[in-house]
Amino acid sequence: MKWKVYTWIDVLKHIAVIIALGLSFLLFFFYIYLPATTNHGESVTVPDLNGISLDDLQEFLVDRDLRYEVVDSVYSADLPPLTVTRQFPKPGSRVKENRKIYISLNSFNPPTTLMPDLLDKTVQNARLLLKSKELAVGHITTKPDAFRNVLEQLYKGESIEANTKIPKGSVIDLVIGDGHGISTFEMPDLRGLPLKEAKVIIRGNNLSVGLIFRPDSLKNQPLVVIRQSPDRKRIVRVGRTVDIWMGLESEVKKNEDEEN
């Protein structure tokens, strides 16, 4: 038996053939076999599903080589029940065929929340509290009050108490103070009061003490208010100056009898 002698050229030829076969296999596997089995390169555009009803969803996606899965439900007053409100992937995304689209459906009834206590809170705090409860601020009206805090909280025009269950997204109207208090009111009756008490009432009503008339002849006697200007029951404005006349208590009775 004769043994064949291989030269280096023969060895290199065999190596070249093996490499060529290997490269051919790799090219076939990655560029022919894998694309054929994984739909490589075949993709579809995700449609906008917002507002589509659940009854129409299956057919709508099958026609586009897609599937869906419901992951949760939310509530929107702008859409009918059981319609799509959110989706992932987003509309316009490119995905492979038969990709599953995750959706949220609109529920039949809105979830409820507890009405917070807004009374005596500032408007800014009231807004934050309502937002934390997923409620909305409606109309804001004012009424005379010394502070600009919430005086009333209203739901559908009616006063609503704290911790009352209401639907999320409900609109709450607020009545707040104007920061000025009552601008006009009826002048209180100061007659018969000592000067010190009269001053307290005047200032307590946001009025100013004006002129004080005291007869020198009664300097050492206990005096009370016998006359005032503006007179009692007159309508006055905040900040008005009040003049008072001092005299004996008996003069008060005398003046009352004269008026009657």
Residue, then its C-alpha position, 0 to 999 in steps of 0.5 A: m500500500k502506498w501512502k499519499v503525501y499531502t503538501w501544504i497546498d493540499v492542507l490549505k485547500h482542505i482548510a479553505v473548503i471547511i471554512a467555506l462550508g462553515l460560512s455557508f452554514l452560518l449565512f443560511f442559518f442567520y439569513i434564511y432559516l431564522p427569518a423564515t421561522t421568526n418573521h424577522g423583518e416583518s412588522v406592523t404599525v400599532p393602530d390607535l385603539n383609543g375609543i374602540s369598543l371591546d366588541d369591535l376590538q378583536e376583529f379590528l386587531v386580527d385584521r392587522d395581525l395583532r392580539y390584545e390583553v386587558v390589564d386594568s380599567v379606569y374611568s373617563a366621563d368622555l368615553p362610553p363604558l368598555t371602550v379603550t382608554r389607554q394602550f401599550p405599545k403606543p399608536g404608531s409603534r412598529v412591532k412584530e406580527n402577532r404582538k400582544i397590545y395591552i389595553s385599559l378599558n373604561s369602567f361603567n361607574p366612576p370610583t368614589t372618594l371621600m370629600p375632604d374638609l376644606l372649611d377655613k382652609t386657604v384656596q391654595n390648600a383647598r386646591l391641593l386637597l381636592k387634587s389629592k382626592e381626584l376632585a376638581v375645583g369649580h366656581i369660586t365666589t366670595k362673601p364678606d369675611a375678614f379672611r380669604n379662607v373657604l367658608e362653604q364647600l358645595y357639590k351640585g349647588e348643595s353644601i357637602e360635609a367632609n367624608t361624604k362619598i362622591p365620584k372621583g372627578s366631581v366638581i366642587d364649588l367654593v365660597i371664600g371670604d373677600g378679606h374685607g368683612i361686611s362693608t356696611f352694617e347697622m350702627p350699634d346703640l352706644r347710649g348708656l355705655p361708659l366711654k371705655e365700653a363704647k370704644v371697644i364696640i366701636r373698634g370691634n366693628n371696624l369703626s374709628v373713634g372720633l370726637i368725644f364731647r364731655p362737659d367740664s361741669l360733670k368732670n368728677q361724675p360717672l359719665v355714659v354715652i348720651r348721644q352718638s353720630p352716626d345715630r343707632k340703626r343707621i347704615v354705616r360703612v367699615g372705617r366710619t368715624v363715630d363721634i360721641w357725647m358723654g353725660l349723666e345716665s339720667e339724660v339717656k332716659k330723658n332722651e329716650d322719652e323724648e324720642n318716644 
